[in-house]
Amino acid sequence: MTRTTTDAKQTRREVRTQAGDLLFALLKSLPFRDRLAEGLLMALQAMGGACMAYGIGLAVHPEQAFWAAITAIAVTQHTYADTRNLSRDQFIGAMAGGLFGFAGAWLGAGTHEILGYATTIGAVILVCWCVNVGSAARLGAITATIVLLVPQQGPLWDVALYRLGEVTLGTLSALFVSLLVSRLQRVLAGTRIG
């Protein structure tokens, strides 16, 4: 990688960090009534996505439906674009974590083999960073941890596939609700202006 490319990436990271800090400061400076409204909107989005994911999950795989609800809550963000970006990272992390968790379990890593477990989560983080999806690295490590350490019944590949399915269901539910809320906000904003 050239020095210019590295400098450009660093500049983008700094701009994103500054923008996030500015948005956080702006939200904190809002009057209580506005913060209450924003909090209610976030709560409704998270509740809607989680309930949708959990309801569908109960119909498909009732024993583990809670993972879909947890994922929907985890990826719900203030804007649709932010929810979409975090959903993408969650999906990539779940794919990597599922694959590495399956491989680690197949090789004997897990609850009784701390070195194998540590190697598995270290490997998934390192690979995510090497293929330039560092934002998915911690999510991959979380998924690998779930695959390796949460007691499950059945074949190893089932655990990884079900986890990926649950993450997909949770992210799609959160995206759907976030998109609906985003469109509703635009319609309401147009109504107020017009």
N, C-alpha and C positions, 0 to 999 in steps of 0.2 A: 504494500500500500504506500502511496506517495505521501510526502509530508503535507501537500496541499489538501489531499483527501482527508487525512487525519485531522488537520486544522479545521476543515469544513465541518466534519462530524462533531468535533468538540464545540464549535461555535453553535451548531444546531442544538446540541445538548444544553448548552448554557442558555440559549434563547428559550427553549422549552421550560427549563427550570425557572427562569425569570418570569415567564408568562404564567406558570403555575403559581408562583409566589404572589404575583400581582392579582390573579383571580382570587386566591385565598384571602389576601388582604382586603380586596373589594367586598367579598362575601361577609367577612367579619365586620366590615364597616357599615353594612346595611342595617337599617332600623330593625328592631325586633320583629315587627309585623312582616317585613319582607323575608327575614330569615325563617320565620315560622312558615310562610308560604312555600319557600324553597325546600324546607325540611319536609313539609307535607307532600310536596311533589315527588321528592326522592323516596319517601316512605311508600307512597302509592306505586311508584315504578317498581321498587324492590318487592313489595308485597305482590303486585300483579304478576311479575316475572316468576317469583318463587312459587306462588300458588299454581300458576299455569304449568310450570315444570313438574311440580310435585304431583299434580293431578294426572298429567299424562304419564308420568313415571310410575304412579301406582297402577295404572292400567297395563303398562308394559312389563315392569319388573318391580313388583311391590316391595321386595326385601331391601332394595337399595335406592329407592326413589328420593330419599333425602339428599343424596349427592347432587342430583339435578337442581333441587331447590337451593342448596348451598352455593352451587355455581352461579345460578341466576342472581342471587344476592351479591356475590363477589364481583361480578362483572358490571353490575348496574352503576352507571356514572351519571353525572349531571346532564350531559348532552348525548345525543344519539351517536355522534362521531366518536366521542370518548368511549362509549359503551361498545361500539363496533371495534375500535382498536384494541381494547382490553379483551373483548371476546376472541378476537383473532389470536392474541397472545395466549389466552387460556387454552384455545384449541391446539395450537402448536405445542404448548407445554404439556398438554394431556397426551398428545401423540408421542412426543419424545419420552415423557415420563412413563407412559404405558409400555412402550417398546423396551426401554431400559429396565423398568420394573419387571417385566416378563423375563427378559434375559437374565437379570440378577436373580430372580426366583428360580429360574431353570438351572442356574449355576450354583444355587444353594444359599444365596444371600437371604437375609430375612431376620426375624425376631431373635434367633439364637446365634446369629453370625454377624456381629457388629462391624467387622472389617469389610465383609461383602456388602453390607448395607451402605456403609460410608463410601465405599468405592463406587457403588451404583449411583448414589445421588451426586457424588463429585463428578462422575463421568457425564451424567445428563446435563449438569450445569456447564461443564467445560465444552461439550459439543454444541450446546445452544449458543454459547458465546462465539465459538469458532465459525459457525455458519451464519453469524450475524443476526441472531434472534435472541440476544441477551435478555430482552424484556420477557421472554418466555421461560427463562432458566429456572427461576424460583418456582414457577408454576409446574414445570416439569419435575423438579425435585419433590414437590408436594405430592404429585400424582404417583411418582415412583415410591414414595413413602407409603401412600395408601395401598398400592398394589403389594408391597412387601410386608407391611406391618399390620394391616387391618385383617383380622381373621376372616377367612372366606371358605366356602365349600365349593368343591368342583375343580375342574382342570385350571391350570395356571392361565392359559390363554383367555378363559372366560372372564377372569378378574380384570385383565387389561382391556378387553373389548367392552365389557359392561361399563367400566369407568369412562372410557372414551364416549360411549353412547350417552351416559349420564351428563357428561360435560357438554356434549353437543346439544342435548335437549335443554339444558340450563341456559346455554349461551343463546340458542335460537329463541327461547322464551323471553329472555331479557331483551334481545334485539327487537322482537316483535312489539313488546310493550313499550320500549323506548321509542320506537318509530311511531307508534300510535300517539304517544304523549307529545312527541315533537311536532307531528302534523296538527294535533289539536291546539298546541300552543300557537302555531302559525295561523290557524284559522281564527282563533280568538284574538290574536294581535291584529289581524286584518279587519276583524269586526270592530275593534276599538278605534282603529285609524279611520275607517270608512264611515 
